[in-house]
Amino acid sequence: MSTLARGTRAWLASGLCALAVCASLVTLTGPIVAGSWVPASIAAIVALFALLALVRSVTTAWWPPTLIGLVVVGLGMLATFASPPGRFQALPTSDSVARLGDAIRAGLAYANASRPPVDATRPLELLVVGGALIVVLIADLVALGLSAPAWSALPILALWLPGIALGRETSTWSFIAASGAYLMLLALTAAPTPAAASRTARGRADGSRRTTVAAFGTIAVTLAAIALAPVAGSVPGWSTIRFPDFGAGESRSLQLAQDLDMRESLGSR
């Protein structure tokens, strides 16, 4: 696999990672009632994508975009969710860090004690927005920083697990958008850079062939997903996982035989 070039390809690759995360984020509207957290999360993801793509387009090192993005995310979470009541505080303090920790614990406690679909409280919104941004950072780092785009699906998959585990229906278009963005990311990273492809005539031909095959493969898989989605939705067990239910069996009375003599049976032992 070739290394991504700086510039346009870095912007495209980062944008595909952000698109896959945004599409996967919509699946959380099953366990969480849709509200202001959806546009807030998408806006935060777009802003983080622009920052990562900008830094990655001007540097060849793999770690600066992730480090800068992590610092910006932390400062943004502190300013947005841990400012003093009634006013906005851009610069964090020890008190704001403590408030952020309290909000995280409150969100976890609320999610643990509630039954889906739950209303999006402020602490729960913190967990959703912060978790989505962490997924963007990890996916971008794996796909672009470590040049392993195939493994970037693992952090994105984390956004699908709550809805799948709870048996909630997911949007077909979210799946198509997320999978299409992922496949296009693979196609983009598999194609050689123009500089590498222009070294020899064979390199140019191979680069053109691989790019064409990857592009048509992406289109074919996306069209197949669109065509098979209605059929797959009618298959029993689609988008649900049934976990074993221990101790929930039917309660029945126990009837003993009329000719049973327990004294005689026990006396022989």
Secondary structure, DSSP 8 states (H G I E B T S, - for coil): -----SSHHHHHHHHHHHHHHHHHHGGGGTTB--STHHHHHHHHHHHHHHHHHHHHHS---SSHHHHHHHHHHHHHHHHHHSS-TTS---S--HHHHHHHHHHHHHHHHHHHH--SSB---HHHHHHHHHHHHHHHHHHHIIIIISS-GGGGHHHHHTTTHHHHHTT----HHHHHHHHHHHHHHHHHHHS--HHHHTSSHHHHHHHHHHHHHHHHHHHHHHHHHHHHHHHHHTSTTTT------TT----------TT--HHHHHHT-
